[in-house]
Amino acid sequence: KRGLVDDLAEAIESYAVSSPSAQVWRECGRFIVGANGSSEAAPGEHDDLVIMLAGLVRMAKQPGALRMKGSGERAARVPTAYAYNEPNTLAR
């Protein structure tokens, strides 16, 4: 789980991942690393979408994986599409 979260943090910091979902960003903002080093949702919060997004980032980074893009025909049909691009390729 730690590796997944690390990959997601890197993707967020480098603007490589995006989501139009306010709920995803709400959960990300309430995702904490506890005193013992475990990563989890803050008490009373959820982390399902954080882990889902982390899994998508990990899958997109695999050799030979098709990159998820937030543009083009599919994104126009799917307004809640997630996008992953190589780090540092999106304008800040």
N, C-alpha and C positions, 0 to 999 in steps of 0.2 A: 504494500500500500504506500509506503514512503516513497518509493521510486516513482509511482504514478503521480503522486502529489508534487514531487520535485519537478517532473516533466511538465505538469500543468502550470506550476508557478513560473517556470522558465518561459513557457509559451505565452502566458499572460504578460510577463514583464517585457518580452520582446515583441509584443503586439502580433503574435503569430496565430492567435485564436480569437474568434469573435463569436458573439451570440446576441441575438436581438431580445433574448429573454431576460427580463428584469429579475425573475425568480432565480435564475442561474447566478447572477451577480450578487443577489441578496445572500444566497447560500455561501458563495465564495467569501463574502465579507464577514460571515459568521463562522467560518471554518478556522479552527485554532490548532496550535501545537501545544499540548499540555506540558506540565512541568516534567513529566516522565518521558517526553519526546514523542508521544503518540499524537497522531493527527486525527482530528475528529470535529464534529459539529459542536458548537458551544452548547452548554446545557439548555435543553428545551428547544433546540433548533434541529434542522435536518441537513444531511450531507449527500443525499441520493444524487442530486444533479451535479454536485462537485465531482463525485466519483465517476459518474457517467461521462462528464466532459473530460476528465483525466484519462479514462479508457479510450475515448475517441482520439485524443491527442496521441496516446501511445500507439494505437492502431495506425494512425496516419503517418507516424514516424518509422514504421517497419519497412525494411527494404522491399521494394517492389510494390508497395501499397499505392493505390490510386489516391492522389491528394484530393481532399475535400476542398472545394472552392465555393466561396460565397458569392459567385457571380454567374452570369449566364442563364440559360433557359431553366435549369433545375431550380436555382435560387429564386427566379421569378415565380415559379409555381409553388414553391415551398417557403412561405414567408418566415418560418421559424428555423430556417436552415442554419447550421453551424458552419463555420469556415475555419480551416487550418491552412496556413501558408508557412513556408520555411521562415524561421526567425529572421527578423530585421528586414523583411521584404515589404511590409506594409508601412505606409506613411504614418508618421506620428502626429 
